[in-house]
């Protein structure tokens, strides 16, 4: 909790669902500095969601910036084997993730663990 007893402000929201960009934009409008979502027009394969989420959060836990973690997550998806992306290319799946918010995405939000 903050010094005045209020809850600390959200610094990151991850809306991992198909077509989640409009919901993510609402969080960004409310002042959340870092919001990750799936593009408005995109259906997302489960394997892509799992791969991105795993690599994104692991990268954040090592103390890298939000932008670097986002890039690592997208790279992990684009490197998935074709058997995991039978209806779409892995590269196309990786392009469906968006990073919103007016925060400085180049700075870490968590200390190195």
Backbone as CSV, one residue per row, in Angstrom:
resi,resn,N_x,N_y,N_z,CA_x,CA_y,CA_z,C_x,C_y,C_z
1,UNK,0.845,-1.189,0.000,0.000,0.000,0.000,0.878,1.236,0.000
2,UNK,0.336,2.306,-0.522,1.033,3.586,-0.548,1.124,4.137,0.876
3,UNK,1.963,5.153,1.072,2.174,5.725,2.392,0.876,6.238,3.008
4,UNK,-0.053,6.732,2.196,-1.313,7.267,2.723,-2.374,6.185,2.924
5,UNK,-2.008,4.909,2.732,-2.935,3.815,2.915,-3.704,3.433,1.669
6,UNK,-3.607,4.234,0.628,-4.291,3.923,-0.629,-3.509,2.841,-1.379
7,UNK,-4.207,2.117,-2.195,-3.544,1.103,-3.019,-2.634,1.791,-4.029
8,UNK,-1.463,1.209,-4.303,-0.585,1.821,-5.299,-1.239,1.743,-6.676
9,UNK,-0.928,2.694,-7.543,-1.534,2.682,-8.878,-1.044,1.482,-9.691
10,UNK,-1.897,1.006,-10.572,-1.483,-0.063,-11.483,-0.394,0.456,-12.401
11,UNK,0.618,-0.356,-12.617,1.689,0.032,-13.531,1.653,-0.783,-14.805
12,UNK,1.029,-1.965,-14.753,0.974,-2.854,-15.911,-0.343,-3.611,-15.897
13,UNK,-0.987,-3.663,-17.066,-2.159,-4.512,-17.261,-1.904,-5.336,-18.515
14,UNK,-2.175,-6.636,-18.416,-2.008,-7.543,-19.552,-3.371,-8.167,-19.841
15,UNK,-3.977,-7.788,-20.955,-5.287,-8.298,-21.346,-5.051,-9.302,-22.469
16,UNK,-4.904,-10.557,-22.104,-4.545,-11.591,-23.076,-5.790,-12.328,-23.537
17,UNK,-6.463,-11.735,-24.509,-7.669,-12.329,-25.083,-7.817,-11.819,-26.509
18,UNK,-8.479,-12.592,-27.333,-8.728,-12.154,-28.704,-9.480,-10.820,-28.688
19,UNK,-9.140,-9.945,-29.605,-9.827,-8.654,-29.774,-9.778,-7.784,-28.516
20,UNK,-8.751,-7.878,-27.709,-8.729,-7.184,-26.414,-8.214,-5.747,-26.469
21,UNK,-7.817,-5.257,-27.633,-7.274,-3.909,-27.719,-8.237,-2.829,-27.209
22,UNK,-9.550,-2.891,-27.503,-10.446,-1.864,-26.955,-10.469,-1.844,-25.423
23,UNK,-10.472,-3.002,-24.790,-10.423,-3.046,-23.323,-9.103,-2.486,-22.823
24,UNK,-8.025,-2.836,-23.503,-6.706,-2.338,-23.117,-6.636,-0.817,-23.255
25,UNK,-7.231,-0.301,-24.314,-7.230,1.153,-24.532,-7.945,1.870,-23.379
26,UNK,-8.982,1.238,-22.825,-9.679,1.837,-21.684,-8.749,1.936,-20.474
27,UNK,-7.960,0.898,-20.225,-6.979,0.964,-19.137,-5.963,2.075,-19.394
28,UNK,-5.495,2.179,-20.634,-4.520,3.220,-20.974,-5.125,4.620,-20.764
29,UNK,-6.389,4.797,-21.167,-7.051,6.093,-20.971,-7.192,6.441,-19.496
30,UNK,-7.287,5.415,-18.652,-7.416,5.643,-17.208,-6.061,5.887,-16.545
31,UNK,-4.998,5.873,-17.342,-3.689,6.226,-16.812,-2.737,5.078,-16.538
32,UNK,-3.111,3.844,-16.867,-2.170,2.730,-16.683,-1.050,2.920,-17.710
33,UNK,0.193,3.023,-17.270,1.275,3.373,-18.189,1.685,2.284,-19.178
34,UNK,1.453,1.021,-18.843,1.880,-0.086,-19.709,0.725,-1.075,-19.825
35,UNK,0.211,-1.240,-21.039,-0.920,-2.142,-21.258,-0.619,-3.012,-22.476
36,UNK,-0.640,-4.318,-22.282,-0.402,-5.275,-23.365,-1.732,-5.924,-23.716
37,UNK,-1.975,-6.076,-25.023,-3.237,-6.664,-25.472,-3.043,-7.323,-26.828
38,UNK,-4.162,-7.813,-27.361,-4.202,-8.406,-28.698,-4.985,-7.451,-29.591
39,UNK,-4.497,-7.228,-30.780,-5.105,-6.274,-31.709,-6.606,-6.505,-31.856
40,UNK,-7.326,-5.419,-32.083,-8.788,-5.451,-32.176,-9.312,-6.458,-33.175
41,UNK,-8.646,-6.583,-34.290,-9.144,-7.424,-35.368,-8.615,-8.855,-35.310
42,UNK,-7.927,-9.216,-34.243,-7.179,-10.474,-34.251,-7.761,-11.564,-33.360
43,UNK,-7.857,-12.748,-33.937,-8.042,-13.979,-33.172,-6.643,-14.486,-32.865
44,UNK,-6.430,-14.989,-31.679,-5.096,-15.419,-31.261,-5.101,-16.902,-30.943
45,UNK,-4.129,-17.620,-31.467,-3.995,-19.040,-31.147,-3.571,-19.204,-29.690
46,UNK,-4.100,-20.241,-29.027,-3.751,-20.494,-27.626,-2.251,-20.655,-27.438
47,UNK,-1.595,-21.361,-28.351,-0.150,-21.578,-28.223,0.612,-20.259,-28.262
48,UNK,0.149,-19.321,-29.069,0.799,-18.011,-29.139,0.603,-17.245,-27.834
49,UNK,-0.601,-17.323,-27.274,-0.876,-16.650,-26.009,-0.001,-17.203,-24.891
50,UNK,0.123,-18.508,-24.826,0.935,-19.147,-23.787,2.408,-18.777,-23.946
51,UNK,2.907,-18.846,-25.169,4.320,-18.541,-25.410,4.641,-17.091,-25.081
52,UNK,3.808,-16.173,-25.557,4.058,-14.758,-25.285,4.024,-14.490,-23.784
53,UNK,2.982,-14.974,-23.118,2.820,-14.717,-21.690,4.015,-15.232,-20.887
54,UNK,4.416,-16.448,-21.148,5.548,-17.056,-20.442,6.811,-16.215,-20.618
55,UNK,7.144,-15.890,-21.836,8.390,-15.170,-22.100,8.321,-13.701,-21.666
56,UNK,7.179,-13.082,-21.796,7.002,-11.694,-21.371,7.234,-11.565,-19.864
57,UNK,6.554,-12.393,-19.076,6.692,-12.291,-17.622,8.061,-12.748,-17.132
58,UNK,8.639,-13.769,-17.743,9.994,-14.173,-17.356,10.986,-13.039,-17.627
59,UNK,10.827,-12.372,-18.745,11.722,-11.254,-19.065,11.534,-10.110,-18.067
60,UNK,10.281,-9.775,-17.741,10.048,-8.720,-16.748,10.693,-9.075,-15.420
61,UNK,10.621,-10.347,-15.039,11.182,-10.786,-13.757,12.697,-10.658,-13.705
62,UNK,13.343,-10.601,-14.860,14.799,-10.426,-14.870,15.193,-8.957,-14.791
63,UNK,14.194,-8.060,-14.779,14.485,-6.645,-14.620,14.645,-5.862,-15.910
64,UNK,14.260,-6.456,-17.043,14.362,-5.699,-18.301,13.177,-4.740,-18.417
65,UNK,13.248,-3.832,-19.356,12.173,-2.861,-19.559,10.922,-3.543,-20.106
66,UNK,9.803,-2.849,-20.012,8.554,-3.363,-20.565,8.700,-3.580,-22.070
67,UNK,9.326,-2.635,-22.750,9.507,-2.766,-24.202,10.364,-3.983,-24.541
68,UNK,11.444,-4.181,-23.795,12.311,-5.333,-24.055,11.558,-6.636,-23.785
69,UNK,10.788,-6.692,-22.701,10.013,-7.898,-22.393,8.963,-8.146,-23.471
70,UNK,8.325,-7.084,-23.938,7.337,-7.199,-25.015,8.002,-7.758,-26.277
71,UNK,9.161,-7.225,-26.616,9.885,-7.700,-27.800,10.302,-9.163,-27.646
72,UNK,10.726,-9.546,-26.451,11.109,-10.934,-26.184,9.899,-11.848,-26.341
73,UNK,8.756,-11.429,-25.826,7.536,-12.216,-25.977,7.151,-12.402,-27.434
74,UNK,7.209,-11.321,-28.204,6.877,-11.416,-29.632,7.877,-12.297,-30.372
75,UNK,9.151,-12.189,-30.034,10.178,-13.017,-30.676,9.936,-14.499,-30.373
76,UNK,9.549,-14.794,-29.138,9.259,-16.189,-28.773,8.107,-16.736,-29.610
77,UNK,7.082,-15.932,-29.814,5.948,-16.375,-30.632,6.380,-16.563,-32.078
78,UNK,7.147,-15.630,-32.602,7.560,-15.736,-34.010,8.498,-16.916,-34.246
79,UNK,9.081,-17.451,-33.175,9.993,-18.597,-33.290,9.313,-19.939,-33.022
80,UNK,8.012,-19.931,-32.792,7.300,-21.183,-32.502,7.328,-22.102,-33.719
81,UNK,7.379,-23.411,-33.495,7.367,-24.346,-34.630,6.009,-24.336,-35.343
82,UNK,6.027,-24.635,-36.624,4.824,-24.603,-37.454,3.726,-25.527,-36.927
83,UNK,4.099,-26.619,-36.262,3.075,-27.537,-35.754,2.203,-26.882,-34.687
84,UNK,2.701,-25.812,-34.047,1.914,-25.107,-33.032,1.062,-23.986,-33.623
85,UNK,1.319,-23.675,-34.868,0.560,-22.600,-35.525,0.013,-23.106,-36.862
86,UNK,-0.859,-24.112,-36.837,-1.313,-24.740,-38.084,-2.182,-23.844,-38.965
87,UNK,-2.844,-22.839,-38.386,-3.754,-22.004,-39.175,-3.197,-20.624,-39.488
88,UNK,-2.010,-20.336,-39.006,-1.419,-19.013,-39.184,0.091,-19.135,-39.033
89,UNK,0.832,-18.241,-39.638,2.281,-18.286,-39.454,2.628,-17.748,-38.069
90,UNK,3.705,-18.236,-37.509,4.154,-17.766,-36.198,4.460,-16.274,-36.243
91,UNK,5.032,-15.832,-37.315,5.349,-14.397,-37.463,4.074,-13.559,-37.421
92,UNK,3.031,-14.052,-38.113,1.751,-13.331,-38.107,1.157,-13.310,-36.700
93,UNK,1.242,-14.430,-35.995,0.728,-14.493,-34.626,1.449,-13.472,-33.735
94,UNK,2.750,-13.343,-33.899,3.513,-12.423,-33.042,3.134,-10.971,-33.287
95,UNK,2.687,-10.663,-34.486,2.332,-9.274,-34.815,0.992,-8.849,-34.218
96,UNK,0.261,-9.772,-33.628,-1.062,-9.465,-33.076,-0.998,-8.799,-31.703
97,UNK,0.142,-8.879,-31.043,0.284,-8.265,-29.723,0.572,-6.784,-29.866
98,UNK,-0.050,-5.975,-29.006,0.157,-4.525,-29.028,0.530,-4.048,-27.635
99,UNK,1.340,-3.000,-27.589,1.753,-2.375,-26.337,1.223,-0.950,-26.334
100,UNK,0.356,-0.662,-25.383,-0.286,0.641,-25.275,0.134,1.323,-23.976
101,UNK,-0.315,2.550,-23.814,-0.048,3.309,-22.594,0.995,4.375,-22.846
102,UNK,0.960,5.390,-22.005,1.856,6.525,-22.203,3.085,6.479,-21.305
103,UNK,3.311,5.348,-20.669,4.493,5.214,-19.812,5.758,5.087,-20.632
104,UNK,6.887,5.261,-19.969,8.180,5.070,-20.623,8.439,3.569,-20.683
105,UNK,8.151,2.967,-21.822,8.278,1.519,-21.975,9.735,1.060,-21.940
106,UNK,10.672,1.996,-21.949,12.096,1.649,-21.941,12.650,1.436,-20.530
107,UNK,11.832,1.658,-19.521,12.314,1.474,-18.150,11.685,0.218,-17.534
108,UNK,12.419,-0.486,-16.681,11.867,-1.664,-16.001,10.784,-1.249,-15.003
109,UNK,9.820,-2.129,-14.778,8.814,-1.845,-13.751,9.059,-2.666,-12.493
110,UNK,9.850,-3.706,-12.609,10.188,-4.534,-11.454,11.701,-4.579,-11.319
111,UNK,12.203,-4.636,-10.089,13.651,-4.767,-9.904,14.113,-6.150,-10.329
112,UNK,15.377,-6.257,-10.611,15.962,-7.569,-10.932,15.786,-8.505,-9.758
113,UNK,15.378,-9.735,-10.042,15.203,-10.722,-8.958,16.460,-11.539,-8.787
